[in-house]
Amino acid sequence: MIFMYQEPPVYLLPSALGDLFAHANATGYITLADRYGLMAAIFDESLPEDEKRSINRLLRAICKGRIKVIDEISVMA
C-alpha cells in the first residue's frame, strides 16, 4: 500500500496581503515571515486577480531593488 503525503491547505488572513503590501511600500523591505506569506498566497488558486497583480508588482519592486529582502523573521515596531 502506497501512502501519498498531502500538504495541509494554507489559509491567508483576509487582510494579510494588503497589510504586507502597505508595510513593504512604507518600509522598503520584506521579512522572512512576509516571504512565507507571499509563498502561501502564490499557491492559493482562489486568489483574486487584483491580488495576483499586486504580488507581481511587489516581486518586480524586489527585482529592481526598490524593496529589500531581509533575513529577520519579523520586525517589531
The first five atom37 places (N, CA, C, CB, O) and aatype in JSON, in Angstrom:
{
  "aatype": [12, 9, 13, 12, 18, 5, 6, 14, 14, 19, 18, 10, 10, 14, 15, 0, 10, 7, 3, 10, 13, 0, 8, 0, 2, 0, 16, 7, 18, 9, 16, 10, 0, 3, 1, 18, 7, 10, 12, 0, 0, 9, 13, 3, 6, 15, 10, 14, 6, 3, 6, 11, 1, 15, 9, 2, 1, 10, 10, 1, 0, 9, 4, 11, 7, 1, 9, 11, 19, 9, 3, 6, 9, 15, 19, 12, 0],
  "atom_mask": [
    [1, 1, 1, 1, 1],
    [1, 1, 1, 1, 1],
    [1, 1, 1, 1, 1],
    [1, 1, 1, 1, 1],
    [1, 1, 1, 1, 1],
    [1, 1, 1, 1, 1],
    [1, 1, 1, 1, 1],
    [1, 1, 1, 1, 1],
    [1, 1, 1, 1, 1],
    [1, 1, 1, 1, 1],
    [1, 1, 1, 1, 1],
    [1, 1, 1, 1, 1],
    [1, 1, 1, 1, 1],
    [1, 1, 1, 1, 1],
    [1, 1, 1, 1, 1],
    [1, 1, 1, 1, 1],
    [1, 1, 1, 1, 1],
    [1, 1, 1, 0, 1],
    [1, 1, 1, 1, 1],
    [1, 1, 1, 1, 1],
    [1, 1, 1, 1, 1],
    [1, 1, 1, 1, 1],
    [1, 1, 1, 1, 1],
    [1, 1, 1, 1, 1],
    [1, 1, 1, 1, 1],
    [1, 1, 1, 1, 1],
    [1, 1, 1, 1, 1],
    [1, 1, 1, 0, 1],
    [1, 1, 1, 1, 1],
    [1, 1, 1, 1, 1],
    [1, 1, 1, 1, 1],
    [1, 1, 1, 1, 1],
    [1, 1, 1, 1, 1],
    [1, 1, 1, 1, 1],
    [1, 1, 1, 1, 1],
    [1, 1, 1, 1, 1],
    [1, 1, 1, 0, 1],
    [1, 1, 1, 1, 1],
    [1, 1, 1, 1, 1],
    [1, 1, 1, 1, 1],
    [1, 1, 1, 1, 1],
    [1, 1, 1, 1, 1],
    [1, 1, 1, 1, 1],
    [1, 1, 1, 1, 1],
    [1, 1, 1, 1, 1],
    [1, 1, 1, 1, 1],
    [1, 1, 1, 1, 1],
    [1, 1, 1, 1, 1],
    [1, 1, 1, 1, 1],
    [1, 1, 1, 1, 1],
    [1, 1, 1, 1, 1],
    [1, 1, 1, 1, 1],
    [1, 1, 1, 1, 1],
    [1, 1, 1, 1, 1],
    [1, 1, 1, 1, 1],
    [1, 1, 1, 1, 1],
    [1, 1, 1, 1, 1],
    [1, 1, 1, 1, 1],
    [1, 1, 1, 1, 1],
    [1, 1, 1, 1, 1],
    [1, 1, 1, 1, 1],
    [1, 1, 1, 1, 1],
    [1, 1, 1, 1, 1],
    [1, 1, 1, 1, 1],
    [1, 1, 1, 0, 1],
    [1, 1, 1, 1, 1],
    [1, 1, 1, 1, 1],
    [1, 1, 1, 1, 1],
    [1, 1, 1, 1, 1],
    [1, 1, 1, 1, 1],
    [1, 1, 1, 1, 1],
    [1, 1, 1, 1, 1],
    [1, 1, 1, 1, 1],
    [1, 1, 1, 1, 1],
    [1, 1, 1, 1, 1],
    [1, 1, 1, 1, 1],
    [1, 1, 1, 1, 1]
  ],
  "atom_positions": [
    [[0.84, -1.18, 0.0], [0.0, 0.0, 0.0], [0.89, 1.24, 0.0], [-0.96, 0.0, 1.22], [1.82, 1.34, 0.8]],
    [[0.61, 2.18, -0.89], [1.39, 3.41, -1.01], [0.58, 4.56, -0.42], [1.77, 3.69, -2.49], [-0.59, 4.76, -0.75]],
    [[1.24, 5.31, 0.46], [0.61, 6.47, 1.05], [1.2, 7.73, 0.44], [0.78, 6.48, 2.59], [2.42, 7.89, 0.37]],
    [[0.34, 8.6, -0.01], [0.77, 9.86, -0.59], [0.69, 10.94, 0.49], [-0.08, 10.24, -1.83], [-0.34, 11.11, 1.14]],
    [[1.78, 11.66, 0.65], [1.79, 12.77, 1.59], [1.1, 13.96, 0.95], [3.24, 13.13, 2.03], [1.4, 14.31, -0.19]],
    [[0.21, 14.57, 1.65], [-0.5, 15.72, 1.14], [-0.31, 16.89, 2.1], [-2.0, 15.41, 0.94], [-0.6, 16.78, 3.29]],
    [[0.18, 18.01, 1.55], [0.37, 19.21, 2.36], [-0.98, 19.71, 2.86], [1.1, 20.31, 1.56], [-1.96, 19.69, 2.12]],
    [[-1.04, 20.15, 4.12], [-2.28, 20.75, 4.59], [-2.53, 22.06, 3.85], [-2.23, 20.99, 6.11], [-1.58, 22.74, 3.46]],
    [[-3.78, 22.43, 3.66], [-4.06, 23.7, 2.96], [-3.58, 24.89, 3.78], [-5.58, 23.83, 2.68], [-3.56, 24.86, 5.01]],
    [[-3.19, 25.92, 3.08], [-2.74, 27.15, 3.72], [-3.81, 28.2, 3.52], [-1.36, 27.63, 3.15], [-4.26, 28.44, 2.4]],
    [[-4.23, 28.81, 4.61], [-5.27, 29.84, 4.53], [-4.67, 31.18, 4.93], [-6.48, 29.48, 5.44], [-4.01, 31.29, 5.96]],
    [[-4.91, 32.18, 4.12], [-4.42, 33.53, 4.41], [-5.44, 34.29, 5.21], [-4.1, 34.28, 3.12], [-6.65, 34.09, 5.06]],
    [[-4.97, 35.17, 6.07], [-5.87, 36.08, 6.75], [-6.41, 37.06, 5.72], [-5.16, 36.82, 7.93], [-5.68, 37.45, 4.81]],
    [[-7.66, 37.46, 5.84], [-8.27, 38.32, 4.81], [-7.48, 39.59, 4.48], [-9.63, 38.71, 5.24], [-7.43, 39.98, 3.31]],
    [[-6.89, 40.23, 5.46], [-6.18, 41.49, 5.18], [-4.67, 41.31, 5.09], [-6.51, 42.5, 6.26], [-3.95, 42.3, 5.0]],
    [[-4.19, 40.07, 5.1], [-2.75, 39.82, 5.17], [-1.98, 40.42, 4.0], [-2.5, 38.34, 5.24], [-0.95, 41.06, 4.2]],
    [[-2.46, 40.21, 2.79], [-1.74, 40.73, 1.63], [-1.75, 42.25, 1.58], [-2.33, 40.18, 0.35], [-0.72, 42.87, 1.29]],
    [[-2.87, 42.85, 1.85], [-2.95, 44.3, 1.86], [-1.99, 44.9, 2.89], [0.0, 0.0, 0.0], [-1.32, 45.89, 2.62]],
    [[-1.94, 44.29, 4.07], [-1.03, 44.76, 5.12], [0.42, 44.58, 4.68], [-1.29, 44.01, 6.44], [1.26, 45.45, 4.92]],
    [[0.72, 43.45, 4.05], [2.07, 43.18, 3.59], [2.5, 44.21, 2.55], [2.17, 41.77, 3.0], [3.62, 44.73, 2.62]],
    [[1.64, 44.51, 1.57], [1.97, 45.49, 0.54], [2.19, 46.88, 1.15], [0.85, 45.55, -0.52], [3.14, 47.57, 0.8]],
    [[1.31, 47.27, 2.05], [1.43, 48.59, 2.68], [2.73, 48.68, 3.49], [0.21, 48.87, 3.59], [3.44, 49.68, 3.42]],
    [[3.04, 47.63, 4.24], [4.25, 47.62, 5.06], [5.51, 47.65, 4.18], [4.28, 46.38, 5.96], [6.44, 48.4, 4.47]],
    [[5.53, 46.85, 3.12], [6.7, 46.81, 2.23], [6.92, 48.16, 1.56], [6.53, 45.72, 1.16], [8.06, 48.62, 1.45]],
    [[5.86, 48.81, 1.13], [6.0, 50.11, 0.48], [6.41, 51.2, 1.46], [4.69, 50.5, -0.2], [7.16, 52.11, 1.11]],
    [[5.94, 51.11, 2.69], [6.27, 52.12, 3.69], [7.7, 51.97, 4.21], [5.29, 52.04, 4.86], [8.37, 52.97, 4.45]],
    [[8.17, 50.73, 4.38], [9.48, 50.49, 4.98], [10.58, 50.23, 3.96], [9.4, 49.34, 5.93], [11.75, 50.5, 4.23]],
    [[10.2, 49.71, 2.79], [11.2, 49.4, 1.77], [11.81, 48.02, 1.92], [0.0, 0.0, 0.0], [12.83, 47.74, 1.29]],
    [[11.21, 47.16, 2.73], [11.73, 45.79, 2.86], [10.6, 44.82, 3.19], [12.81, 45.73, 3.95], [9.51, 45.21, 3.6]],
    [[10.9, 43.52, 2.98], [10.03, 42.45, 3.46], [10.86, 41.51, 4.31], [9.34, 41.69, 2.26], [12.07, 41.38, 4.12]],
    [[10.21, 40.85, 5.26], [10.88, 39.95, 6.19], [10.69, 38.49, 5.76], [10.35, 40.16, 7.62], [10.01, 38.2, 4.78]],
    [[11.3, 37.6, 6.51], [11.15, 36.17, 6.26], [9.68, 35.76, 6.38], [12.01, 35.35, 7.24], [9.18, 34.98, 5.57]],
    [[8.99, 36.28, 7.39], [7.57, 35.97, 7.55], [6.76, 36.48, 6.37], [7.04, 36.58, 8.86], [5.82, 35.83, 5.92]],
    [[7.12, 37.66, 5.86], [6.44, 38.2, 4.68], [6.64, 37.28, 3.47], [6.96, 39.62, 4.35], [5.71, 37.05, 2.7]],
    [[7.85, 36.75, 3.33], [8.13, 35.85, 2.21], [7.29, 34.58, 2.29], [9.63, 35.48, 2.17], [6.81, 34.09, 1.27]],
    [[7.11, 34.05, 3.5], [6.25, 32.88, 3.65], [4.8, 33.22, 3.33], [6.36, 32.32, 5.07], [4.08, 32.41, 2.74]],
    [[4.37, 34.42, 3.7], [3.03, 34.85, 3.35], [2.84, 34.97, 1.85], [0.0, 0.0, 0.0], [1.8, 34.57, 1.32]],
    [[3.85, 35.51, 1.17], [3.78, 35.59, -0.3], [3.75, 34.21, -0.93], [4.98, 36.38, -0.84], [3.0, 33.97, -1.88]],
    [[4.56, 33.29, -0.39], [4.58, 31.93, -0.93], [3.2, 31.28, -0.77], [5.66, 31.09, -0.22], [2.71, 30.63, -1.7]],
    [[2.59, 31.44, 0.38], [1.26, 30.88, 0.6], [0.25, 31.5, -0.37], [0.81, 31.11, 2.05], [-0.61, 30.81, -0.9]],
    [[0.36, 32.8, -0.58], [-0.57, 33.48, -1.48], [-0.41, 33.0, -2.91], [-0.37, 34.99, -1.42], [-1.4, 32.81, -3.62]],
    [[0.83, 32.8, -3.34], [1.08, 32.35, -4.71], [0.45, 30.98, -4.96], [2.59, 32.29, -4.98], [-0.03, 30.72, -6.06]],
    [[0.45, 30.12, -3.95], [-0.11, 28.79, -4.12], [-1.62, 28.74, -3.92], [0.54, 27.84, -3.17], [-2.23, 27.68, -4.09]],
    [[-2.22, 29.85, -3.56], [-3.67, 29.91, -3.35], [-4.35, 30.1, -4.71], [-4.05, 31.06, -2.37], [-4.3, 31.19, -5.29]],
    [[-4.97, 29.07, -5.21], [-5.59, 29.12, -6.53], [-6.84, 29.99, -6.58], [-5.95, 27.73, -6.97], [-7.29, 30.37, -7.66]],
    [[-7.39, 30.32, -5.42], [-8.6, 31.14, -5.4], [-8.28, 32.63, -5.2], [-9.53, 30.66, -4.29], [-9.18, 33.44, -4.98]],
    [[-7.01, 32.98, -5.28], [-6.6, 34.37, -5.08], [-7.19, 35.26, -6.18], [-5.07, 34.49, -5.07], [-7.08, 34.93, -7.36]],
    [[-7.82, 36.37, -5.8], [-8.4, 37.27, -6.81], [-7.32, 37.85, -7.74], [-9.17, 38.41, -6.13], [-6.16, 37.99, -7.35]],
    [[-7.72, 38.19, -8.94], [-6.79, 38.69, -9.95], [-6.07, 39.97, -9.51], [-7.52, 38.94, -11.26], [-4.89, 40.14, -9.8]],
    [[-6.77, 40.87, -8.81], [-6.13, 42.11, -8.36], [-5.02, 41.85, -7.35], [-7.17, 43.04, -7.76], [-4.02, 42.56, -7.34]],
    [[-5.19, 40.83, -6.5], [-4.15, 40.5, -5.54], [-2.97, 39.82, -6.24], [-4.71, 39.59, -4.43], [-1.82, 39.99, -5.83]],
    [[-3.23, 39.04, -7.29], [-2.14, 38.45, -8.08], [-1.31, 39.55, -8.72], [-2.7, 37.5, -9.16], [-0.08, 39.47, -8.75]],
    [[-1.97, 40.57, -9.24], [-1.25, 41.7, -9.85], [-0.43, 42.45, -8.8], [-2.25, 42.68, -10.54], [0.68, 42.89, -9.08]],
    [[-0.96, 42.58, -7.6], [-0.23, 43.25, -6.53], [1.02, 42.46, -6.15], [-1.13, 43.43, -5.31], [2.08, 43.04, -5.91]],
    [[0.9, 41.15, -6.1], [2.06, 40.31, -5.83], [3.1, 40.49, -6.92], [1.65, 38.82, -5.71], [4.29, 40.6, -6.62]],
    [[2.68, 40.52, -8.18], [3.62, 40.72, -9.28], [4.32, 42.07, -9.17], [2.88, 40.62, -10.63], [5.52, 42.17, -9.43]],
    [[3.59, 43.12, -8.8], [4.21, 44.44, -8.63], [5.25, 44.41, -7.52], [3.14, 45.51, -8.33], [6.33, 44.99, -7.65]],
    [[4.92, 43.73, -6.41], [5.85, 43.63, -5.3], [7.1, 42.86, -5.71], [5.17, 42.95, -4.09], [8.21, 43.26, -5.37]],
    [[6.94, 41.76, -6.43], [8.09, 40.98, -6.88], [8.96, 41.78, -7.86], [7.63, 39.68, -7.54], [10.18, 41.68, -7.82]],
    [[8.33, 42.56, -8.74], [9.1, 43.43, -9.64], [9.89, 44.48, -8.85], [8.16, 44.13, -10.65], [11.04, 44.77, -9.18]],
    [[9.28, 45.04, -7.81], [9.98, 46.02, -6.98], [11.18, 45.39, -6.29], [9.01, 46.62, -5.94], [12.22, 46.04, -6.14]],
    [[11.05, 44.13, -5.88], [12.17, 43.42, -5.26], [13.27, 43.21, -6.29], [11.7, 42.07, -4.66], [14.45, 43.44, -6.01]],
    [[12.9, 42.76, -7.48], [13.89, 42.51, -8.54], [14.62, 43.79, -8.94], [13.21, 41.89, -9.77], [15.81, 43.74, -9.26]],
    [[13.94, 44.91, -8.92], [14.56, 46.18, -9.31], [15.3, 46.84, -8.15], [13.5, 47.14, -9.85], [15.93, 47.88, -8.34]],
    [[15.23, 46.26, -6.97], [15.96, 46.78, -5.82], [15.25, 47.87, -5.04], [0.0, 0.0, 0.0], [15.84, 48.46, -4.13]],
    [[13.99, 48.15, -5.37], [13.24, 49.17, -4.63], [12.77, 48.65, -3.27], [12.04, 49.65, -5.46], [12.61, 49.41, -2.32]],
    [[12.55, 47.34, -3.2], [12.18, 46.69, -1.94], [13.29, 45.68, -1.63], [10.76, 45.98, -2.04], [13.67, 44.89, -2.49]],
    [[13.81, 45.72, -0.41], [14.87, 44.81, 0.02], [14.25, 43.59, 0.7], [15.87, 45.52, 0.97], [13.15, 43.67, 1.25]],
    [[14.97, 42.49, 0.67], [14.57, 41.27, 1.36], [15.55, 41.09, 2.52], [14.57, 40.01, 0.4], [16.75, 40.94, 2.3]],
    [[15.03, 41.1, 3.75], [15.9, 40.95, 4.91], [15.67, 39.58, 5.55], [15.66, 42.08, 5.94], [14.61, 38.98, 5.38]],
    [[16.66, 39.1, 6.29], [16.6, 37.76, 6.89], [16.09, 37.77, 8.31], [17.94, 37.13, 6.85], [16.36, 36.83, 9.06]],
    [[15.36, 38.78, 8.7], [14.71, 38.82, 10.0], [13.39, 38.07, 9.91], [14.49, 40.28, 10.48], [12.73, 38.1, 8.87]],
    [[13.0, 37.39, 10.98], [11.7, 36.7, 10.96], [10.59, 37.72, 10.94], [11.55, 35.76, 12.17], [9.64, 37.6, 10.17]],
    [[10.69, 38.71, 11.78], [9.73, 39.81, 11.77], [10.41, 41.0, 12.44], [8.38, 39.42, 12.51], [11.4, 40.86, 13.15]],
    [[9.86, 42.15, 12.19], [10.42, 43.37, 12.77], [9.32, 44.02, 13.6], [10.95, 44.35, 11.65], [8.28, 44.41, 13.09]],
    [[9.58, 44.12, 14.88], [8.6, 44.74, 15.77], [8.84, 46.23, 15.8], [8.68, 44.15, 17.21], [9.97, 46.69, 15.98]],
    [[7.77, 46.99, 15.6], [7.9, 48.46, 15.6], [7.87, 49.01, 17.0], [6.79, 49.1, 14.78], [7.97, 50.22, 17.19]]
  ]
}
